């Protein structure tokens, strides 16, 4: 019982509410994590029409083997990353939040399988169980912006970019997913 109380206290300290698979990060607690303002571009490099020019603010974090909680990082002006590369560490859990629109995501976890859909700050994956995420599917609901994503996999490297709920990663191969990168573009 003492271990459970300590675990719940640690979760509360990091801004989590709930226990087990229902752990979620409430919107008001995301102030503990950095937010990034995204100014999407068009995929072909041409400027988007001025009527569709809007910004998007996102926030997120991941739980990584041996490192614990790590904030979302900005790779360049269009690319954001959860997880690590070149360190052979498994991504165990993550949460993302968009202050406009909905980021939808689902993870395939070692020994569990597909966990079911999550959105906007819900935790996907596990904490404290040493289980790897092996695959993810993501989508973004927004009237003028779309998202693409890719995964960095054990012994493979980066996958191709995907979008609209398509799966990146593997199932049935016991291969860890180490990082997820995503980008936002105007429709």
N, C-alpha and C positions, 0 to 999 in steps of 0.2 A: 504494500500500500504506500509506503514511504517513497519508493521509486516512482510510482505513478504520480504522486503529488509533486515530486521534484520535476518530473517530465512536464507536467502541466504548468508549473511555475516557469520553467525555461521557455516553453512555448509562449506564454503570456509576455515574458520579457522581450521576445523577438516580435511581438505584435500579432501572434496567432490566436485564434479563437477556436475552441472545439478540441476534439481528441480523435485519434485514429484516422481512418480514411476520410472523415468529414472535416478535417482541418481546413480552415479557410482564413484568408487575410482580409479583414474588413477594410473598406475603402479608406476610412479615417486613419487607419494604422499604416497606410502606405507612405505617410509622411516621413517615416523612418528610412525610406529607400529613395534614392535619387530619381527624379523624373527627367525625361528628355523631351524637348519640343522637337517634333519631326516636321520638316517642310518637305513633303513628298515631291518627287520629280516625275516626269513621264519616263517610261522604260526606254523609249527611243531617244531620249535626251532632249527632245523638243519641249519648250515650256508649255505647261498646261494652260488652258484658257483661264483668263483672270477670274471668271465667274466661279471656277472650281478651286481656286487657290485658297486653301485653308491649312491650318496647322493641326497637328495631332500631338497630344501629350501622352506619353506612355511611361510606365514604371514596371519593375519586376525584379525578381530574385530567383536564385536557384539554390539547391542543396547539393553539394558536391562531395564525393568520397574524400575523407581526410581533411577537407577544408571547411565543411559546414556551410553556413549561409553565405552566399556571394551575390552582390547586387548585379543587376543587368549592366552590361558595359556597351559603350558606343565604339564600334570599330572604325567607322568613317561616317561621313555626313548622311549616308543612307542605310548603314548596316548596324544592327544591334546583335549582341551575343549573350547567350546564357551558357555557362559551362566553360570548359578549358580545352585547349588543343596542345599536343606535344607533351602531355604529362601522364598519359594513360590512366586518367581518373574517370570514374563513372559518374554520369549525371543521375542523381537519385530522385530529385523532385524539382518542380519549378512552378512559378505563378507569374502571370502577366496581367497588366491592367491598362486599358485605354480609357482616357477621360471622356472620349466621345467615340461611339461605336462599341462593338463587342468583339473581343478576341476570344475565339472558341478553340479549345484544344483537347486532345485526348492522348493518353500515353499507354503504350504496351509495356508492362513491367514484368521482369523476371519472376517466374513462379506464380504470377497472378494473372497475366494476360491483359486484355484491354480493360481499363478501369471505368470507362464511361466518360461522357463529355463533361468538360469543365468550362467556365467562362469567367472573364474579368475578375481576377484575384483569387479564384479557387485554386487550391494546391493540387497539382497533378503529380503522381508518383508517391513515394513513401519517404518517411524520415525515421531513422533509428533502426531500420531493418536490414541495412547493407544490401539493398536490392537495386539492380541497374534498370534504368529505362532503356528499352531496346528499340522502340520506334515511336513516332508521334505523327499525328495528323492535326492540322490547324486550318482555321479560316478566320476571316475578318468581315464583320458586317458593318458597312459604312456606305452612305450614299455616293461618295465621290472618291474614295480611296480603297485600294486593294492591297493585299499583303502576299509576298512570296517568302518561302523559307527553305532551308536545307539543314542537313545534320552532318556532324563529323562522327564517323564510326570507327571503332577499333579495327585495325589492320586494313582499312579501306580508305579512310580520309573523307573528304567532302562528297556528299551525294549531289545529284543535279537539283536545281531549284524546282520546287513544287508549289502549288497553290490550291485553294478551294477544297480542302479536306483530303487531298491525296496523301498517302503515307510516305514518310521518309524513315529510313532505318530498316531493321530486319526483324522477323519473328521466326522462332524455331532454329536459330543459329547460335544462340548463347553469346551474342556479340553486344558489347556495351555501346551505348550512344554517349558521346563525350561532350558534345556541344550542339546548340541550335543557333543558327543565324537567321535573321529575318529582315526584310526591307519593305517599305511602304511606297506605293506609287499611285498617281492619279489614274482614275478609270478613263 
